Structure formats: structure tokens, C-alpha cells
């Protein structure tokens, strides 16, 4: 039986270090759609060379940008991926079987993430189920500036093979992403009418560390677990400190 058609969608900006390996892991798909938001490296060229259809747009936020990419999809099924993720041969087989069986409208993949060279099994990072495969027309992305989610109408199921996630390759990646995500999260909370102060930021940051390292067993991830707990604490602290600094700005 032939495999149903699959559209792969992803959004990019300055992902030249990741884009080729990501798209190579999905070269078997029927179409690959990349929506770029003004890369200054060779992301667009590399994506085109890998067979993707590339569209360039301004940056409206994660959710809205992914909805743009979704709007270009033409196949019956859609798989959403980030440039720092990879589909293994085992996951490919599961995805194809899921589309052939069509027992659900959307499928969650467990995601196995790497932190500075080590795959993390605790710290709240695994199995980290993410909804990535869905029947076109049954789902869209939330309009969140950050931490967008797939909003699906229909049945869902879970796959077993993990999606590999190379999120934090170096300490510099950690610093850069902490700043980026804390700023975007603060802006999103501010727009929704939330407020904070310095004490709130300190307490929330401390709780983020304890939750990650103790309750979510980050201690079992060794030094990586300790550093992830510190990263979560700093991201949370900065998010609420930046939110507090916005209190006199117009929403």
C-alpha cells in the first residue's frame, strides 16, 4: 500500500548549522516547506538545495509563523519539526505506519533532548511528548509568541520512537536561549495582563530550580541536571524580572 502524502513544515532564522541534517532526516517526505524570517546566513540557500520550498516573511511570533507554514502545506498529513530536531529511521517507520493506519487524527512523539553533549532522561525533559504529526485540516497552532502548541480537533495517539532534539549544543547556546525565551515569555505575559515584582521573580526562580533538580529528578542527570536546573531557574527569574520592568509600559 502506498504511503499517504506528507508535508513537512518548519520555521527558521539563521539555522545554517542545523538545517541540512534536519531536512536530510526527512528527505523521504513528499514536500518540505520552510518559512524563514530573514536569515543572514545561508539557511535559505541550504534549505533550497535540500529540496525545500522556501518562503520569507517577517516575524510575528512562533505560533503565527508556524500557521503561515501550515498554510502552504498541500498533502493529507503534516509533520511539524524544528531545525534542531532529527527524525530517526525508527521514527520514520512509525510515522509512515501511523499515516497508513490513520487510527487517529494526530500523533504525539516522545522527544529526547540533548544538553551540551548529553541526552537527558530526567529533569522533566523526557519523554516530553509533543504533537507533531496531524491530518491537515484538523489542527492549527496557537498564536503564542513562544511555547506555541498544536490545537487539534479529533483523536490523538502516541508513538514510541523518540524525536531527537539537539537544543543546547554549547554553553553559549544556553545563554542566548535563556535571554531570548525569557524576553518573549515576559512579553507574552505582559500582553495577557500579568504582573510581577522582584520578590516574585526570586521566589519563582528558586522554585524552578527545586522542581527541576529534586522533584523531576535532575539529580540523576549528574552535572547536566544541575546545569539544567540552574538554567530553568535563571530563565524563570529573568522572565518575571522583565515582566516587572514592563509595568509602566502600555500593553
C-alpha positions as a LaTeX table, in Angstrom:
\begin{tabular}{lrrr}
\hline
Residue & $x$ (\AA) & $y$ (\AA) & $z$ (\AA) \\
\hline
Unk1 & 0.00 & 0.00 & 0.00 \\
Unk2 & 1.36 & 3.45 & $-0.93$ \\
Unk3 & 2.20 & 5.86 & 1.85 \\
Unk4 & $-0.21$ & 8.80 & 2.21 \\
Unk5 & 1.24 & 12.19 & 1.25 \\
Unk6 & 3.24 & 14.05 & 3.92 \\
Unk7 & 4.04 & 17.77 & 4.14 \\
Unk8 & 6.90 & 18.73 & 6.46 \\
Unk9 & 6.78 & 22.29 & 7.82 \\
Unk10 & 9.35 & 24.27 & 9.78 \\
Unk11 & 10.28 & 27.87 & 10.53 \\
Unk12 & 13.85 & 29.16 & 10.52 \\
Unk13 & 16.18 & 32.04 & 11.19 \\
Unk14 & 19.96 & 31.61 & 10.97 \\
Unk15 & 19.84 & 27.82 & 11.19 \\
Unk16 & 22.70 & 27.03 & 8.83 \\
Unk17 & 24.30 & 24.77 & 11.46 \\
Unk18 & 21.15 & 22.63 & 11.69 \\
Unk19 & 19.04 & 22.87 & 8.58 \\
Unk20 & 20.79 & 20.38 & 6.31 \\
Unk21 & 20.83 & 17.50 & 8.82 \\
Unk22 & 17.23 & 18.21 & 9.79 \\
Unk23 & 15.97 & 18.12 & 6.20 \\
Unk24 & 18.09 & 15.09 & 5.32 \\
Unk25 & 16.28 & 13.16 & 8.05 \\
Unk26 & 13.00 & 13.95 & 6.25 \\
Unk27 & 14.11 & 13.65 & 2.63 \\
Unk28 & 11.54 & 10.89 & 2.17 \\
Unk29 & 8.60 & 13.28 & 2.69 \\
Unk30 & 6.51 & 14.42 & $-0.28$ \\
Unk31 & 7.13 & 18.12 & 0.31 \\
Unk32 & 9.15 & 20.24 & 2.72 \\
Unk33 & 8.08 & 23.80 & 3.45 \\
Unk34 & 10.40 & 26.28 & 5.15 \\
Unk35 & 9.24 & 29.72 & 6.30 \\
Unk36 & 12.26 & 31.88 & 7.05 \\
Unk37 & 12.19 & 35.16 & 8.94 \\
Unk38 & 15.16 & 36.94 & 7.41 \\
Unk39 & 18.20 & 34.73 & 7.92 \\
Unk40 & 21.53 & 36.49 & 7.41 \\
Unk41 & 23.45 & 33.23 & 6.96 \\
Unk42 & 22.96 & 30.63 & 4.22 \\
Unk43 & 19.91 & 28.93 & 5.77 \\
Unk44 & 17.67 & 29.75 & 2.80 \\
Unk45 & 20.21 & 28.51 & 0.26 \\
Unk46 & 20.85 & 25.26 & 2.15 \\
Unk47 & 17.12 & 24.63 & 2.54 \\
Unk48 & 16.54 & 25.16 & $-1.17$ \\
Unk49 & 19.44 & 22.86 & $-2.02$ \\
Unk50 & 17.82 & 20.20 & 0.18 \\
Unk51 & 14.64 & 20.34 & $-1.89$ \\
Unk52 & 12.51 & 22.57 & 0.34 \\
Unk53 & 10.10 & 25.23 & $-0.86$ \\
Unk54 & 11.23 & 28.35 & 0.98 \\
Unk55 & 9.13 & 31.41 & 1.79 \\
Unk56 & 10.43 & 34.53 & 3.53 \\
Unk57 & 8.21 & 36.51 & 5.91 \\
Unk58 & 8.52 & 38.99 & 8.75 \\
Unk59 & 8.46 & 37.69 & 12.33 \\
Unk60 & 5.02 & 37.69 & 14.03 \\
Unk61 & 5.87 & 35.15 & 16.77 \\
Unk62 & 6.27 & 31.38 & 16.84 \\
Unk63 & 2.62 & 30.37 & 16.60 \\
Unk64 & 1.66 & 32.77 & 13.82 \\
Unk65 & 4.77 & 31.89 & 11.80 \\
Unk66 & 4.04 & 28.18 & 12.04 \\
Unk67 & 0.47 & 28.83 & 10.90 \\
Unk68 & 1.93 & 30.54 & 7.85 \\
Unk69 & 3.97 & 27.44 & 7.11 \\
Unk70 & 0.91 & 25.26 & 7.65 \\
Unk71 & $-0.98$ & 27.37 & 5.12 \\
Unk72 & 1.48 & 26.31 & 2.39 \\
Unk73 & 1.04 & 22.57 & 3.04 \\
Unk74 & $-0.84$ & 20.59 & 0.38 \\
Unk75 & $-0.60$ & 16.95 & 1.49 \\
Unk76 & $-3.10$ & 14.99 & 3.58 \\
Unk77 & $-0.73$ & 14.76 & 6.55 \\
Unk78 & 1.54 & 17.38 & 8.13 \\
Unk79 & 4.65 & 16.89 & 10.25 \\
Unk80 & 5.95 & 19.92 & 12.14 \\
Unk81 & 9.61 & 19.96 & 13.09 \\
Unk82 & 12.19 & 22.44 & 14.37 \\
Unk83 & 15.56 & 22.86 & 12.70 \\
Unk84 & 17.40 & 21.43 & 15.72 \\
Unk85 & 15.41 & 18.16 & 15.62 \\
Unk86 & 16.01 & 14.93 & 13.70 \\
Unk87 & 13.77 & 12.04 & 12.64 \\
Unk88 & 15.42 & 8.64 & 13.13 \\
Unk89 & 14.77 & 5.69 & 10.77 \\
Unk90 & 12.73 & 4.07 & 13.57 \\
Unk91 & 10.53 & 7.14 & 13.95 \\
Unk92 & 10.13 & 7.38 & 10.17 \\
Unk93 & 8.76 & 3.82 & 10.10 \\
Unk94 & 6.31 & 4.65 & 12.88 \\
Unk95 & 5.17 & 7.84 & 11.18 \\
Unk96 & 4.52 & 6.02 & 7.92 \\
Unk97 & 2.64 & 3.24 & 9.70 \\
Unk98 & 0.56 & 5.81 & 11.60 \\
Unk99 & $-0.43$ & 7.58 & 8.39 \\
Unk100 & $-1.33$ & 4.31 & 6.68 \\
Unk101 & $-3.40$ & 3.11 & 9.63 \\
Unk102 & $-4.98$ & 6.53 & 10.23 \\
Unk103 & $-6.41$ & 5.39 & 13.57 \\
Unk104 & $-6.07$ & 8.93 & 14.93 \\
Unk105 & $-6.02$ & 12.48 & 13.61 \\
Unk106 & $-2.85$ & 13.46 & 15.44 \\
Unk107 & 0.15 & 11.69 & 16.92 \\
Unk108 & 2.47 & 12.64 & 19.77 \\
Unk109 & 6.18 & 11.83 & 19.55 \\
Unk110 & 8.36 & 11.40 & 22.64 \\
Unk111 & 11.24 & 13.87 & 22.37 \\
Unk112 & 14.74 & 13.04 & 23.58 \\
Unk113 & 16.76 & 16.22 & 24.06 \\
Unk114 & 20.50 & 16.78 & 24.29 \\
Unk115 & 22.09 & 19.29 & 26.65 \\
Unk116 & 25.71 & 20.22 & 25.86 \\
Unk117 & 26.53 & 16.76 & 24.52 \\
Unk118 & 24.38 & 14.56 & 26.78 \\
Unk119 & 20.92 & 13.15 & 26.14 \\
Unk120 & 18.72 & 13.88 & 29.16 \\
Unk121 & 16.41 & 11.23 & 30.63 \\
Unk122 & 15.19 & 13.15 & 33.69 \\
Unk123 & 14.90 & 16.83 & 34.77 \\
Unk124 & 11.37 & 16.87 & 33.34 \\
Unk125 & 12.79 & 16.58 & 29.83 \\
Unk126 & 11.80 & 13.03 & 28.88 \\
Unk127 & 9.62 & 11.66 & 27.41 \\
Unk128 & 8.33 & 15.22 & 26.68 \\
Unk129 & 5.53 & 14.19 & 24.30 \\
Unk130 & 4.96 & 16.72 & 21.51 \\
Unk131 & 2.13 & 16.67 & 18.96 \\
Unk132 & 3.87 & 16.81 & 15.59 \\
Unk133 & 2.04 & 14.59 & 13.08 \\
Unk134 & $-1.54$ & 15.51 & 12.24 \\
Unk135 & $-4.09$ & 15.27 & 9.47 \\
Unk136 & $-4.21$ & 18.54 & 7.53 \\
Unk137 & $-7.37$ & 20.48 & 8.28 \\
Unk138 & $-7.74$ & 19.19 & 11.83 \\
Unk139 & $-5.24$ & 21.46 & 13.57 \\
Unk140 & $-3.60$ & 24.86 & 13.80 \\
Unk141 & $-1.01$ & 26.43 & 16.08 \\
Unk142 & $-1.83$ & 28.69 & 19.00 \\
Unk143 & $-0.94$ & 32.34 & 18.47 \\
Unk144 & 1.59 & 32.37 & 21.32 \\
Unk145 & 4.79 & 34.39 & 20.94 \\
Unk146 & 6.69 & 31.47 & 22.48 \\
Unk147 & 5.90 & 27.90 & 23.55 \\
Unk148 & 3.20 & 27.59 & 20.91 \\
Unk149 & 1.13 & 24.40 & 20.79 \\
Unk150 & $-0.85$ & 22.45 & 18.22 \\
Unk151 & $-4.59$ & 22.82 & 18.73 \\
Unk152 & $-6.21$ & 19.73 & 17.23 \\
Unk153 & $-9.82$ & 18.67 & 16.81 \\
Unk154 & $-10.02$ & 14.89 & 16.74 \\
Unk155 & $-8.44$ & 11.79 & 18.19 \\
Unk156 & $-4.79$ & 11.56 & 19.22 \\
Unk157 & $-2.39$ & 8.73 & 19.89 \\
Unk158 & 1.25 & 8.29 & 20.91 \\
Unk159 & 4.24 & 6.92 & 19.06 \\
Unk160 & 7.14 & 5.12 & 20.73 \\
Unk161 & 10.30 & 6.13 & 18.85 \\
Unk162 & 11.79 & 9.43 & 20.03 \\
Unk163 & 12.30 & 12.58 & 18.01 \\
Unk164 & 15.90 & 13.67 & 18.64 \\
Unk165 & 16.34 & 17.25 & 19.82 \\
Unk166 & 19.74 & 18.98 & 19.71 \\
Unk167 & 18.61 & 22.07 & 21.57 \\
Unk168 & 21.56 & 23.27 & 23.65 \\
Unk169 & 24.84 & 22.37 & 21.96 \\
Unk170 & 27.17 & 24.70 & 23.89 \\
Unk171 & 27.12 & 26.97 & 26.96 \\
Unk172 & 26.81 & 29.92 & 24.56 \\
Unk173 & 23.57 & 28.38 & 23.24 \\
Unk174 & 22.27 & 28.23 & 26.80 \\
Unk175 & 22.99 & 31.92 & 27.45 \\
Unk176 & 21.49 & 33.02 & 24.14 \\
Unk177 & 18.31 & 30.99 & 24.50 \\
Unk178 & 17.77 & 31.96 & 28.12 \\
Unk179 & 17.78 & 35.62 & 27.10 \\
Unk180 & 15.59 & 35.06 & 24.05 \\
Unk181 & 12.94 & 32.90 & 25.69 \\
Unk182 & 12.73 & 34.92 & 28.89 \\
Unk183 & 12.13 & 38.10 & 26.89 \\
Unk184 & 9.48 & 36.51 & 24.66 \\
Unk185 & 7.73 & 34.92 & 27.65 \\
Unk186 & 7.69 & 38.22 & 29.54 \\
Unk187 & 6.17 & 39.99 & 26.55 \\
Unk188 & 3.52 & 37.31 & 26.23 \\
Unk189 & 2.60 & 37.51 & 29.93 \\
Unk190 & 2.50 & 41.31 & 29.79 \\
Unk191 & 0.10 & 41.23 & 26.86 \\
Unk192 & $-2.18$ & 38.91 & 28.82 \\
Unk193 & $-2.31$ & 41.37 & 31.72 \\
Unk194 & 0.01 & 39.61 & 34.19 \\
Unk195 & 2.24 & 41.49 & 36.63 \\
Unk196 & 5.28 & 40.69 & 38.77 \\
Unk197 & 7.86 & 42.18 & 41.13 \\
Unk198 & 11.42 & 41.38 & 42.18 \\
Unk199 & 10.43 & 39.15 & 45.10 \\
Unk200 & 8.05 & 37.18 & 42.92 \\
Unk201 & 10.87 & 36.69 & 40.40 \\
Unk202 & 13.28 & 35.44 & 43.08 \\
Unk203 & 10.78 & 33.00 & 44.60 \\
Unk204 & 9.69 & 31.63 & 41.24 \\
Unk205 & 13.29 & 31.20 & 40.14 \\
Unk206 & 14.14 & 29.29 & 43.32 \\
Unk207 & 11.12 & 27.05 & 42.93 \\
Unk208 & 12.06 & 26.32 & 39.30 \\
Unk209 & 15.45 & 25.07 & 40.48 \\
Unk210 & 14.00 & 22.82 & 43.20 \\
Unk211 & 11.31 & 21.44 & 40.91 \\
Unk212 & 13.82 & 20.55 & 38.20 \\
Unk213 & 16.63 & 19.17 & 40.35 \\
Unk214 & 14.62 & 17.43 & 43.07 \\
Unk215 & 11.03 & 16.74 & 42.08 \\
Unk216 & 11.86 & 15.99 & 38.44 \\
Unk217 & 14.97 & 14.02 & 39.39 \\
Unk218 & 17.50 & 16.22 & 37.67 \\
Unk219 & 19.97 & 14.93 & 40.24 \\
Unk220 & 20.01 & 11.66 & 38.27 \\
Unk221 & 21.33 & 13.50 & 35.21 \\
Unk222 & 24.55 & 14.40 & 37.03 \\
Unk223 & 26.24 & 17.70 & 36.25 \\
Unk224 & 23.93 & 18.20 & 33.27 \\
Unk225 & 20.91 & 18.01 & 35.59 \\
Unk226 & 22.47 & 20.60 & 37.90 \\
Unk227 & 23.10 & 22.94 & 34.97 \\
Unk228 & 19.60 & 22.44 & 33.57 \\
Unk229 & 18.13 & 23.30 & 36.96 \\
Unk230 & 20.26 & 26.45 & 37.06 \\
Unk231 & 19.18 & 27.33 & 33.53 \\
Unk232 & 15.50 & 26.88 & 34.38 \\
Unk233 & 15.92 & 28.98 & 37.50 \\
Unk234 & 17.59 & 31.81 & 35.60 \\
Unk235 & 15.07 & 31.72 & 32.75 \\
Unk236 & 12.18 & 31.89 & 35.22 \\
Unk237 & 13.81 & 34.65 & 37.27 \\
Unk238 & 14.57 & 36.77 & 34.20 \\
Unk239 & 11.11 & 36.21 & 32.76 \\
Unk240 & 9.43 & 37.67 & 35.84 \\
Unk241 & 12.01 & 40.43 & 36.36 \\
Unk242 & 11.50 & 41.55 & 32.75 \\
Unk243 & 7.75 & 41.39 & 33.26 \\
Unk244 & 8.09 & 43.59 & 36.36 \\
Unk245 & 10.10 & 46.13 & 34.36 \\
Unk246 & 7.22 & 46.43 & 31.87 \\
Unk247 & 4.64 & 47.59 & 34.41 \\
Unk248 & 4.70 & 51.23 & 33.26 \\
Unk249 & 4.56 & 50.41 & 29.57 \\
Unk250 & 1.31 & 50.47 & 27.56 \\
Unk251 & 0.01 & 46.95 & 26.89 \\
\hline
\end{tabular}
